[in-house]
Amino acid sequence: MNIIVNPGQLYEIELNFISNQIRHKMEKLKSFEEKESLLFEEVSVLLCNLGLLFTILVDSVVKVSVGKF
């Protein structure tokens, strides 16, 4: 019996599992700063060079959101 596996789906399942583990860790933290720090740390590990880009993107969104108020 041959089973055809889509590698993209396996990658998605793995990322979903990792994301859920990060979310569970974040739920245990008290402050927003601790949660933010954990998220950026984990995203940097997962996405390697894209971690910095993620940080820049979030910072720019936060600045725009604060500017609207």
Beta strands, then each sheet from edge to edge (+ up, - down):
end
